Amino acid sequence: MNEQRTGLALAAAALTLAIAAPAHAAGDIARGETKSASCVACHGVDGNSPSAAFPRLAGQHASYLAHALLAYTTGERTNAIMQGLAAPLSKQDRADLAAWFASQKGLNTAR
């Protein structure tokens, strides 16, 4: 009887996750490229920053990039410039930017 209840609970949890998954919008690479205009000065056209002073974003995991942008918004990460740029971004904006930079080829060269 406990095994049956456990199985039903697991099935219900899996169904809930399957239904909820589409609610998390995936990032759109093309929209992310358009939205990245304000990022270019520091992070480069494709996320491969020309300066060691700014991190390379190209090729990073989209989930990491989206979380980093959110962290600037919440104050978990502190940088006056990034906080100002990240603050007005919506969840979809963050996902789009993350998808764009994640889709770019990162350079494997040392600075």
N, C-alpha and C positions, 0 to 999 in steps of 0.2 A: 504494500500500500504506500509506504514512504517513497519507494522507487517511482511509482506511478505519479505521485504528487511532484516529485523532483523533476521528472520528465516533462510534466505539464508546465511547471514553472519555467523551466528552461525554454520550452517551445514558445511560451508567452513572451518571455524576454527577447528571444530572437525575432519574433514577429514585430514587437515594439521597435526594436532597432532597425529592422528592415523598412518599416513604415516611416520612421523618423529620419532615416538617412537622406532622403531627397530634400529635406528641409534645410540641410547644410549646403548652401550654394557653393559650387565649385568655382574657382577663379577662371576668368576668361582672359586668355593670353593677349588677344588683340586689344581688349579694353585696357589691360594692364600696361601694354606698351604705350598707349595714348596717355594714360594717367601718370606714367613715369617721367614726364617732361621736367618736373621739378626735382627729380632725383639725379638727373644727368650731370649737373655741375660738379657734384661730389663723387657720385658712384659710377660715372661713365655712361655712355649711350646704352651699353648692353649689360651693365652691372659689374664690369671689370674696371674698377676704379684705377685711374692713372696715377693716383697718389697713395702712398702708404699711410697717409693720415686718415683715409676713409676705407672702410671695409669693402671687400668684393662681395657682391650679392649674387652674381651669376652662378648658377649651378647649385645653390643652396637648396635645401628641402623647403618646399612651399609652406609646410606647417610651421617650420622654424621661423621663416620670414614673416608670416602672418602674426605669429605670437610676438615676435620682436616689435612689430609695429603697434600691436595692442599694448605691449609693455611700456612703450613710450607714452601712449595715451593715458594709461593708468598711473604712471609715475614709478612703476616697478623698475624701469630703466630711466636714467636721467641724462638728458642732453638737451639743452635749450633749443637748439635748431631742430632736432628730430621731434621733440615734443610739440613744437609749433606746427611742423609739417604733418605729423601723424594725428593730431587732435581732431581735425575735421573729417578724417577718413571714416567712412562707414565700414561695416563688416565686409560688404561686397567689394568696396574699394581695396581693402587690405588683401582679400582673397585674389582679386585681379592682379594687383601688383606682385604678390607672392608668386602667382602662376607665371607671370611674365619673366621675372628674374630667375625663377627655378628652371624655366625652359631654355635659358641662355647657357652657352658653353662657358664654363669657368676656365680661367687660365691656370695652368699648373706651374707657372714660373715663380721662382722666389724673387722677392723684391730686394 
